[in-house]
Amino acid sequence: MNHPVGMSYQIYANRDPVSFVSPGDLDSRIILEDGEVTCLSCHALKETPLQEEGKLLRTSVVLNQEAGSSVCHASSELTTGSNMTQLCLSCHDM
């Protein structure tokens, strides 16, 4: 399933609160970067932690300024549930 990346979860939850889990009630493994759905909202961070001053970076895409490219640090492992249906129900009330 394709999912919009970069959408503001709060805006969608406000528009249709019956269909969305409140942002405050989301599983802590679902990461909303600046309130937006990103790769890490659905996919777990790869095992190799990125370090910056001893802190784990919690961003899915790190820009390589010198190479002019970006690298996604999400794995194929789902953040919650063992299948897509369980993952979907982590954010969507159906």
MOLIN-V169165 format. One record per helix or strand of 3 or more residues. SS is the DSSP state (a for helix, b for strand). FROM is the first residue (numbers start at 1). TO is the last residue. If there is no record, write none. Layout:
ss | from | to
SS | FROM | TO
SS | FROM | TO
This chain:
ss | from | to
a | 9 | 15
a | 23 | 25
a | 39 | 42
b | 43 | 45
b | 61 | 64
b | 69 | 72
b | 74 | 78
a | 84 | 91
